[in-house]
Amino acid sequence: MVTAVVFDVGETLLDDSREWGAWADWIGVPRHTFSTVLGAVTAAGRDNAETFQYFRPGFDLGHERQLREDAGLGERIEESDLYPDVRPALADLRERGLWVGVAGNQTARAAELLRALGLPVDEIATSGEWGVAKPSAEFFARVASMVPGGRPDATVYVGDHRDNDVVAAKAAGFRTALIRRGPWGYLWAEDPLVRRDADWVIDSLRDLSGLLGSC
C-alpha cells in the first residue's frame, strides 16, 4: 500500500525555463544556443552542469552562483514557475491521506524559496541542505528517513530524470513514476531503463491520484 509520495523539483514541480535562460544571459550566450547544447548534454546522459564547460572551460558553478546572488540576479522561484497541475495535485494527494514530500537536487537557497511558496506538502528538503545529491544511494536513504515509517516500498518517488529519479530511486527500493515533461521527461519516457524501473509514466501530476487509489 502506498502511503507517501515524494517529488523531484526541476521539471517535475517547476518549469526551469526562466532559470536556464538566466544562466544563458549570465554567461553571455544566446538562449537558443545554450538550450541546444543543454539538450545535447541531456541526450548523452551526462550531468547538466557540463553544459557550461562548452562555453567556459573550467566554469565553477558554485562560484558563479554566488556571483549571481551578489549581483542581485540570484535564484528566484515564484508562483509562476510552478506547473499548473502542481498545487491541485499535491492538495488532492494530501486530502486522500498520503504524506507528501519534496526532495531534489537543488541548493539550500532553493529550499527556502520553495518553502516560502506555501505548497501543500509535509516536508521539503534539497541536496544543498543534505550535502548529498542524486543519484547517490545516500540521497535516497535521506528521502526514506524523512518519510513517516521510513518505508521506500510504500513510497512513490516522482521525477522527470531517468538516471537521477527513476533508476536510482528504484534501486533504493522506492516505487517510481516518471513524468513526461521537460527535456528529460520527453527524451526518456520510452527508454528501456525507464520502462524497466518506472511503475508508471504519467503526463500530469493529476494522474497520480487515480493511479495510487488502487495501490
Contacts in CASP RR format, 6 or more apart in sequence:
PFRMAT RR
TARGET T0000
AUTHOR 0000-0000-0000
METHOD contacts of the structure
MODEL  1
MVTAVVFDVGETLLDDSREWGAWADWIGVPRHTFSTVLGAVTAAGRDNAE
TFQYFRPGFDLGHERQLREDAGLGERIEESDLYPDVRPALADLRERGLWV
GVAGNQTARAAELLRALGLPVDEIATSGEWGVAKPSAEFFARVASMVPGG
RPDATVYVGDHRDNDVVAAKAAGFRTALIRRGPWGYLWAEDPLVRRDADW
VIDSLRDLSGLLGSC
1 154 0 8 1.000
1 215 0 8 1.000
2 98 0 8 1.000
2 154 0 8 1.000
2 155 0 8 1.000
2 156 0 8 1.000
2 175 0 8 1.000
2 212 0 8 1.000
2 213 0 8 1.000
2 215 0 8 1.000
3 98 0 8 1.000
3 99 0 8 1.000
3 148 0 8 1.000
3 151 0 8 1.000
3 154 0 8 1.000
3 155 0 8 1.000
4 98 0 8 1.000
4 99 0 8 1.000
4 100 0 8 1.000
4 101 0 8 1.000
4 147 0 8 1.000
4 148 0 8 1.000
4 151 0 8 1.000
4 154 0 8 1.000
4 155 0 8 1.000
4 156 0 8 1.000
5 93 0 8 1.000
5 98 0 8 1.000
5 99 0 8 1.000
5 100 0 8 1.000
5 101 0 8 1.000
5 155 0 8 1.000
5 156 0 8 1.000
5 158 0 8 1.000
5 208 0 8 1.000
5 212 0 8 1.000
6 100 0 8 1.000
6 101 0 8 1.000
6 102 0 8 1.000
6 103 0 8 1.000
6 143 0 8 1.000
6 146 0 8 1.000
6 147 0 8 1.000
6 155 0 8 1.000
6 156 0 8 1.000
6 157 0 8 1.000
6 158 0 8 1.000
6 174 0 8 1.000
7 13 0 8 1.000
7 90 0 8 1.000
7 100 0 8 1.000
7 101 0 8 1.000
7 102 0 8 1.000
7 103 0 8 1.000
7 121 0 8 1.000
7 157 0 8 1.000
7 158 0 8 1.000
7 159 0 8 1.000
7 205 0 8 1.000
8 103 0 8 1.000
8 104 0 8 1.000
8 105 0 8 1.000
8 157 0 8 1.000
8 158 0 8 1.000
8 159 0 8 1.000
8 160 0 8 1.000
8 161 0 8 1.000
8 164 0 8 1.000
8 165 0 8 1.000
9 102 0 8 1.000
9 104 0 8 1.000
9 105 0 8 1.000
9 106 0 8 1.000
9 110 0 8 1.000
9 114 0 8 1.000
9 126 0 8 1.000
10 16 0 8 1.000
10 104 0 8 1.000
10 106 0 8 1.000
10 160 0 8 1.000
11 159 0 8 1.000
11 160 0 8 1.000
11 161 0 8 1.000
11 179 0 8 1.000
11 181 0 8 1.000
11 182 0 8 1.000
11 183 0 8 1.000
11 184 0 8 1.000
11 185 0 8 1.000
12 158 0 8 1.000
12 159 0 8 1.000
12 160 0 8 1.000
12 165 0 8 1.000
12 179 0 8 1.000
12 205 0 8 1.000
13 82 0 8 1.000
13 83 0 8 1.000
13 86 0 8 1.000
13 102 0 8 1.000
13 119 0 8 1.000
14 77 0 8 1.000
14 81 0 8 1.000
14 82 0 8 1.000
14 83 0 8 1.000
15 81 0 8 1.000
15 82 0 8 1.000
15 83 0 8 1.000
16 182 0 8 1.000
18 76 0 8 1.000
18 81 0 8 1.000
19 75 0 8 1.000
19 76 0 8 1.000
19 81 0 8 1.000
20 31 0 8 1.000
20 34 0 8 1.000
20 35 0 8 1.000
20 38 0 8 1.000
21 31 0 8 1.000
21 34 0 8 1.000
21 35 0 8 1.000
22 68 0 8 1.000
22 73 0 8 1.000
22 74 0 8 1.000
23 34 0 8 1.000
23 52 0 8 1.000
24 30 0 8 1.000
24 31 0 8 1.000
24 33 0 8 1.000
24 34 0 8 1.000
24 35 0 8 1.000
25 31 0 8 1.000
26 64 0 8 1.000
26 68 0 8 1.000
26 73 0 8 1.000
27 34 0 8 1.000
27 52 0 8 1.000
27 55 0 8 1.000
27 56 0 8 1.000
27 59 0 8 1.000
27 64 0 8 1.000
29 55 0 8 1.000
34 51 0 8 1.000
34 55 0 8 1.000
37 51 0 8 1.000
37 54 0 8 1.000
37 55 0 8 1.000
38 48 0 8 1.000
38 51 0 8 1.000
38 183 0 8 1.000
39 183 0 8 1.000
41 47 0 8 1.000
41 48 0 8 1.000
41 50 0 8 1.000
41 51 0 8 1.000
42 48 0 8 1.000
42 183 0 8 1.000
42 184 0 8 1.000
42 187 0 8 1.000
43 187 0 8 1.000
45 162 0 8 1.000
45 163 0 8 1.000
49 61 0 8 1.000
52 59 0 8 1.000
52 61 0 8 1.000
52 64 0 8 1.000
53 59 0 8 1.000
65 74 0 8 1.000
65 75 0 8 1.000
65 107 0 8 1.000
68 74 0 8 1.000
68 75 0 8 1.000
69 75 0 8 1.000
69 109 0 8 1.000
75 107 0 8 1.000
75 109 0 8 1.000
75 110 0 8 1.000
75 113 0 8 1.000
76 113 0 8 1.000
77 110 0 8 1.000
77 113 0 8 1.000
77 114 0 8 1.000
77 116 0 8 1.000
77 117 0 8 1.000
78 117 0 8 1.000
79 117 0 8 1.000
82 117 0 8 1.000
83 181 0 8 1.000
83 205 0 8 1.000
85 204 0 8 1.000
85 205 0 8 1.000
85 206 0 8 1.000
86 119 0 8 1.000
86 205 0 8 1.000
87 119 0 8 1.000
87 120 0 8 1.000
88 206 0 8 1.000
89 204 0 8 1.000
89 205 0 8 1.000
89 206 0 8 1.000
89 208 0 8 1.000
89 209 0 8 1.000
90 100 0 8 1.000
90 119 0 8 1.000
90 120 0 8 1.000
90 121 0 8 1.000
90 205 0 8 1.000
91 120 0 8 1.000
92 206 0 8 1.000
92 209 0 8 1.000
93 100 0 8 1.000
93 208 0 8 1.000
93 209 0 8 1.000
93 212 0 8 1.000
94 100 0 8 1.000
94 120 0 8 1.000
94 121 0 8 1.000
94 122 0 8 1.000
96 209 0 8 1.000
96 212 0 8 1.000
96 213 0 8 1.000
98 212 0 8 1.000
99 122 0 8 1.000
99 147 0 8 1.000
99 148 0 8 1.000
100 120 0 8 1.000
100 121 0 8 1.000
100 122 0 8 1.000
101 121 0 8 1.000
101 122 0 8 1.000
101 123 0 8 1.000
101 124 0 8 1.000
101 146 0 8 1.000
101 147 0 8 1.000
102 114 0 8 1.000
102 119 0 8 1.000
102 121 0 8 1.000
102 123 0 8 1.000
102 124 0 8 1.000
102 125 0 8 1.000
103 124 0 8 1.000
103 125 0 8 1.000
103 126 0 8 1.000
103 139 0 8 1.000
103 142 0 8 1.000
103 143 0 8 1.000
103 146 0 8 1.000
104 125 0 8 1.000
104 126 0 8 1.000
104 127 0 8 1.000
104 134 0 8 1.000
105 126 0 8 1.000
105 127 0 8 1.000
105 133 0 8 1.000
105 134 0 8 1.000
105 164 0 8 1.000
106 114 0 8 1.000
106 126 0 8 1.000
106 127 0 8 1.000
106 128 0 8 1.000
107 126 0 8 1.000
107 128 0 8 1.000
108 126 0 8 1.000
108 128 0 8 1.000
108 129 0 8 1.000
110 126 0 8 1.000
111 124 0 8 1.000
111 125 0 8 1.000
111 126 0 8 1.000
111 128 0 8 1.000
111 129 0 8 1.000
114 124 0 8 1.000
114 126 0 8 1.000
115 124 0 8 1.000
123 146 0 8 1.000
125 142 0 8 1.000
125 146 0 8 1.000
127 133 0 8 1.000
127 134 0 8 1.000
127 139 0 8 1.000
130 139 0 8 1.000
130 142 0 8 1.000
132 138 0 8 1.000
132 139 0 8 1.000
132 142 0 8 1.000
133 139 0 8 1.000
134 140 0 8 1.000
134 161 0 8 1.000
134 164 0 8 1.000
134 165 0 8 1.000
134 168 0 8 1.000
135 163 0 8 1.000
135 164 0 8 1.000
135 167 0 8 1.000
135 168 0 8 1.000
136 168 0 8 1.000
137 168 0 8 1.000
137 171 0 8 1.000
137 172 0 8 1.000
139 168 0 8 1.000
140 152 0 8 1.000
140 157 0 8 1.000
140 168 0 8 1.000
140 169 0 8 1.000
140 171 0 8 1.000
140 172 0 8 1.000
140 173 0 8 1.000
140 174 0 8 1.000
141 172 0 8 1.000
143 152 0 8 1.000
143 155 0 8 1.000
143 157 0 8 1.000
143 169 0 8 1.000
143 172 0 8 1.000
143 174 0 8 1.000
144 150 0 8 1.000
144 151 0 8 1.000
144 152 0 8 1.000
144 155 0 8 1.000
144 172 0 8 1.000
144 174 0 8 1.000
147 155 0 8 1.000
152 169 0 8 1.000
152 172 0 8 1.000
152 173 0 8 1.000
152 174 0 8 1.000
152 175 0 8 1.000
153 173 0 8 1.000
153 174 0 8 1.000
153 175 0 8 1.000
155 174 0 8 1.000
155 175 0 8 1.000
156 174 0 8 1.000
156 175 0 8 1.000
156 176 0 8 1.000
156 177 0 8 1.000
156 199 0 8 1.000
156 208 0 8 1.000
156 212 0 8 1.000
157 165 0 8 1.000
157 169 0 8 1.000
157 174 0 8 1.000
157 175 0 8 1.000
157 176 0 8 1.000
157 177 0 8 1.000
158 165 0 8 1.000
158 176 0 8 1.000
158 177 0 8 1.000
158 178 0 8 1.000
158 179 0 8 1.000
158 202 0 8 1.000
158 205 0 8 1.000
158 208 0 8 1.000
159 165 0 8 1.000
159 166 0 8 1.000
159 176 0 8 1.000
159 177 0 8 1.000
159 178 0 8 1.000
159 179 0 8 1.000
160 178 0 8 1.000
160 179 0 8 1.000
160 180 0 8 1.000
160 181 0 8 1.000
160 182 0 8 1.000
160 184 0 8 1.000
160 185 0 8 1.000
161 184 0 8 1.000
161 185 0 8 1.000
161 188 0 8 1.000
162 178 0 8 1.000
162 184 0 8 1.000
162 185 0 8 1.000
162 188 0 8 1.000
162 191 0 8 1.000
162 193 0 8 1.000
162 194 0 8 1.000
163 193 0 8 1.000
165 176 0 8 1.000
165 178 0 8 1.000
166 176 0 8 1.000
166 178 0 8 1.000
166 193 0 8 1.000
166 194 0 8 1.000
166 197 0 8 1.000
166 198 0 8 1.000
167 193 0 8 1.000
167 194 0 8 1.000
167 197 0 8 1.000
169 176 0 8 1.000
170 176 0 8 1.000
170 197 0 8 1.000
170 198 0 8 1.000
171 197 0 8 1.000
175 199 0 8 1.000
175 215 0 8 1.000
176 197 0 8 1.000
176 198 0 8 1.000
176 199 0 8 1.000
176 200 0 8 1.000
177 198 0 8 1.000
177 199 0 8 1.000
177 200 0 8 1.000
177 201 0 8 1.000
177 202 0 8 1.000
177 208 0 8 1.000
177 211 0 8 1.000
178 185 0 8 1.000
178 188 0 8 1.000
178 189 0 8 1.000
178 194 0 8 1.000
178 198 0 8 1.000
178 200 0 8 1.000
178 201 0 8 1.000
178 202 0 8 1.000
179 185 0 8 1.000
179 201 0 8 1.000
179 202 0 8 1.000
179 203 0 8 1.000
179 204 0 8 1.000
179 205 0 8 1.000
180 186 0 8 1.000
180 189 0 8 1.000
180 201 0 8 1.000
180 202 0 8 1.000
180 203 0 8 1.000
181 203 0 8 1.000
188 194 0 8 1.000
189 201 0 8 1.000
194 201 0 8 1.000
195 201 0 8 1.000
200 207 0 8 1.000
200 208 0 8 1.000
200 211 0 8 1.000
202 208 0 8 1.000
202 211 0 8 1.000
END
